[in-house]
Amino acid sequence: MTRQQPLQKRFYVGVNQQYQGNGYQYDNNALDFTTANYATFQNFVPASAGPGMSFSELNVLHLTDVDKSIYYRITFLVTGTAANALYTMIAERF
């Protein structure tokens, strides 16, 4: 957050990972920002999701601000090879 919050601000976050091979993972968590921690980095992706993205892996981040009735869907995809990678990110607000 870039501005100090007057009270507590909670975001609900869901992370959907669809692996290159077979398989997927979905994690839900809540992030709380307060006047004490609004400037401290908080990772939206839980540690259980792993250290990063593999090639041809699709990741979708669902971010909800219930106070403002806003839903964000951010889609990440990395394709190519280590020498020639293409990173795609699409952010949508509903």
Protein Blocks (a to p, Z undefined) as FASTA:
>chain_A
ZZdcfbdcddddddddddfbecdddddddddddfklmmpccdfbdfknojbdcehiacdd
ddddfknopacddddddedjfklccdddddddZZ
